[in-house]
Amino acid sequence: MKTVVIDIDKVYVPSKARKALNAARVDTLAEDILENGQKSPIQVRLGQDRYVLIEGLHRLEAVRALGEMSIEAVIVQARRH
């Protein structure tokens, strides 16, 4: 899978995922990313005029908290049921 850099503002986080957000974990990750860089890309799928977050909510919010405008991501295919 190829890692790409996308604008954070174009990432939509489903409300169900937002409920799992842990502020302490975001703070810890932000410190680690500041010191060591982003180690793992988030996973998104293409939506209409945006990306939909699949995995990596805490990484996304940590990078956003650091004031970054973009994040490394892997674009995955939507699961078909």
C-alpha positions as CSV (number, residue, x, y, z in Angstrom):
1,M,0.0,0.0,0.0
2,K,1.2,3.4,-0.9
3,T,1.3,6.2,1.7
4,V,0.1,9.6,0.6
5,V,-0.1,13.0,2.3
6,I,-3.6,14.4,2.6
7,D,-5.1,17.6,4.1
8,I,-6.5,17.1,7.6
9,D,-9.4,19.3,6.8
10,K,-10.6,16.9,4.1
11,V,-10.8,13.9,6.6
12,Y,-14.4,13.2,7.8
13,V,-14.6,11.3,11.1
14,P,-17.9,9.4,11.6
15,S,-19.7,10.3,14.8
16,K,-19.5,6.7,16.0
17,A,-15.7,6.9,15.9
18,R,-15.6,10.2,17.7
19,K,-17.2,8.6,20.8
20,A,-14.1,6.5,21.3
21,L,-11.8,9.5,21.5
22,N,-9.5,9.5,24.5
23,A,-7.9,12.9,25.2
24,A,-5.1,11.5,27.3
25,R,-4.1,9.2,24.5
26,V,-4.2,12.1,22.0
27,D,-1.8,14.1,24.2
28,T,0.6,11.1,24.6
29,L,0.6,10.5,20.8
30,A,1.1,14.2,20.1
31,E,4.3,14.2,22.2
32,D,5.6,11.1,20.5
33,I,4.8,12.4,17.0
34,L,6.5,15.7,17.9
35,E,9.7,13.9,19.0
36,N,9.7,11.0,16.5
37,G,7.4,11.9,13.7
38,Q,4.3,10.0,12.5
39,K,5.2,6.3,12.5
40,S,2.0,4.8,11.1
41,P,-0.3,6.3,8.5
42,I,-4.0,6.6,9.2
43,Q,-6.4,4.6,6.9
44,V,-9.1,6.4,4.9
45,R,-11.4,5.6,2.1
46,L,-12.6,8.0,-0.6
47,G,-15.9,9.6,0.0
48,Q,-17.7,12.4,-1.9
49,D,-15.2,15.4,-2.0
50,R,-13.5,14.1,1.2
51,Y,-11.8,11.1,2.9
52,V,-13.6,9.0,5.5
53,L,-11.5,7.9,8.4
54,I,-11.3,4.1,8.8
55,E,-8.5,3.8,11.3
56,G,-6.3,6.2,13.2
57,L,-8.5,8.7,15.1
58,H,-6.0,9.3,17.8
59,R,-3.2,9.9,15.4
60,L,-5.4,12.2,13.4
61,E,-6.3,14.3,16.4
62,A,-2.7,14.3,17.7
63,V,-1.4,15.7,14.4
64,R,-4.3,18.2,14.4
65,A,-3.4,19.3,18.0
66,L,0.2,19.9,16.8
67,G,-1.2,22.4,14.3
68,E,-0.3,20.4,11.2
69,M,-2.3,20.9,8.1
70,S,-1.6,17.4,6.5
71,I,-1.2,13.8,7.6
72,E,0.2,10.6,6.1
73,A,-2.5,8.2,5.1
74,V,-3.2,5.0,3.2
75,I,-6.3,5.0,1.0
76,V,-8.2,1.7,1.3
77,Q,-11.1,0.3,-0.6
78,A,-14.5,0.5,1.1
79,R,-15.7,-2.9,2.4
80,R,-18.6,-4.4,0.4
81,H,-21.3,-6.2,2.4
